[in-house]
């Protein structure tokens, strides 16, 4: 059975809005990754690409362990903050931000180490 025209139009508008939001979020994530990566290139031992890659991988690995270790405490804290939506959202945002840096530093370190091993890219020098 076909939906009435107004319901079909509402459904299309809702779906279109969801696609636009998904594209916006994707662009924001890519921008955050690129910004973090370029910042690390500029400040993390820029004159020593291999040391920079190793430091990046080490920092990311340590950050991953720290995030994993703090996760149970954050879950417990979140349960205690159920009535404080703004504060809970802030804590979740900080944890997500830490996760962004963990991911970028690990990716960057591994990426440049592979480039060096293959003899390509900036890390090859």
PyMOL commands that set and color helices and strands:
alter all, ss='L'
color gray80, all
select helices_A, chain A and resi 5-43+49-80+85-118+122-124
alter helices_A, ss='H'
color red, helices_A
deselect
rebuild
show_as cartoon
